[in-house]
Amino acid sequence: MRDARNVGVAALVLFVAGCGGQAWLYHHPQGWDQIVSTCPPWTTAATCQSLPTVQMTDETTAREAWQYEARVKMRALAGWSYGRMPIDVTIVGNRDECERIRQLDAAAGTPTEACKGPVYFKTAN
């Protein structure tokens, strides 16, 4: 189990590091928290900069998050779909919370994989 957790932390760290090395704690309008490496397009730069930054850790006493893969439709400018792109969605909380949010995506028609984790994090500010 310890090895699986290390792999999970390493994967999330690589995910975050691969996107500029910074991640934020974002409160979704529908009520849950998630770790994002890019701010949602509807937020301003000032709002994004004010979000707490996240540091991944191996300390099991830190906050817990779980991650699932969603395969979102890619659309051309003309509007036609040309495939799906996998994205990792990292939900703050336990596995049940992650599965609850994943089911929302699945019910909306987005293919998903089961939640994996846990990974641990601390906010830096």
C-alpha positions in Angstrom: 0.0 0.0 0.0 2.9 2.4 0.8 4.3 1.8 -2.7 0.9 2.5 -4.3 0.6 5.8 -2.4 4.1 6.8 -3.4 3.2 6.1 -7.0 0.0 8.2 -6.6 1.9 11.1 -5.1 4.6 10.9 -7.8 2.0 10.9 -10.5 0.2 13.9 -9.1 3.5 15.7 -8.5 4.5 15.0 -12.2 1.0 16.1 -13.3 1.3 19.4 -11.3 5.0 19.9 -12.3 4.2 19.3 -16.0 1.8 22.2 -16.0 4.2 24.9 -14.8 4.8 23.4 -11.4 2.0 25.3 -9.7 -1.4 24.1 -8.5 -4.2 25.8 -6.7 -7.0 24.8 -4.4 -10.2 25.8 -6.2 -13.7 25.8 -4.7 -16.1 24.6 -7.4 -19.4 26.6 -7.6 -21.4 23.4 -6.9 -19.7 23.0 -3.5 -16.6 20.8 -3.6 -12.9 21.6 -3.6 -10.5 20.4 -6.2 -6.8 20.8 -7.0 -6.3 22.6 -10.4 -3.2 23.3 -12.4 -5.0 25.8 -14.6 -7.6 28.2 -13.4 -11.0 27.8 -14.9 -11.5 30.1 -17.9 -14.3 32.1 -16.2 -12.0 33.3 -13.3 -9.9 36.4 -13.6 -6.2 36.4 -13.2 -6.5 38.3 -9.9 -8.9 35.7 -8.6 -6.7 32.9 -9.7 -3.7 34.5 -8.0 -5.6 34.8 -4.8 -6.3 31.0 -4.6 -4.3 29.0 -2.1 -1.3 27.3 -3.7 -0.9 23.5 -3.1 2.2 21.5 -2.2 2.0 17.8 -2.4 3.4 15.7 0.5 3.8 12.2 1.6 2.6 13.1 5.1 -0.6 11.1 5.8 -1.7 13.7 8.4 -2.1 16.3 5.6 -5.3 16.9 3.7 -6.4 14.0 1.5 -7.4 14.1 -2.2 -8.4 11.4 -4.8 -8.1 11.5 -8.5 -10.1 10.2 -11.5 -9.6 10.3 -15.2 -12.3 11.9 -17.4 -12.2 11.7 -21.2 -13.7 15.0 -22.4 -14.9 15.6 -26.0 -12.6 17.7 -28.1 -14.4 20.0 -30.6 -13.1 21.8 -33.6 -13.9 25.5 -34.1 -16.6 24.4 -36.6 -18.2 22.5 -33.7 -17.7 18.9 -34.8 -16.2 16.4 -32.3 -12.9 14.8 -33.2 -12.2 12.6 -30.2 -11.7 12.7 -26.5 -8.8 13.9 -24.3 -8.1 12.4 -21.0 -7.8 14.8 -18.1 -7.1 14.1 -14.4 -9.6 15.5 -11.9 -8.3 15.8 -8.4 -11.0 16.1 -5.7 -10.3 17.1 -2.1 -11.8 14.7 0.4 -12.2 10.9 0.8 -12.8 8.3 -1.9 -16.6 8.5 -1.4 -16.5 12.3 -2.2 -14.4 11.7 -5.3 -16.8 8.9 -6.5 -19.8 11.2 -5.9 -18.2 13.9 -8.2 -17.1 11.4 -10.7 -20.6 10.1 -11.0 -21.8 13.6 -11.9 -19.4 13.6 -14.9 -20.4 10.1 -15.8 -24.1 11.0 -15.6 -23.4 13.9 -18.0 -22.1 11.4 -20.6 -18.3 11.9 -19.9 -16.5 8.5 -19.7 -14.5 8.2 -16.5 -12.3 5.8 -14.6 -12.7 4.9 -10.9 -11.1 7.2 -8.3 -7.5 6.4 -7.3 -5.5 7.6 -4.4 -5.2 8.8 -1.8 -2.7 11.6 -2.3 -1.9 14.2 0.3 -1.3 18.0 0.2 -0.9 21.1 2.2 -1.8 24.6 1.2 1.2 27.0 1.0 -0.6 30.3 1.7 
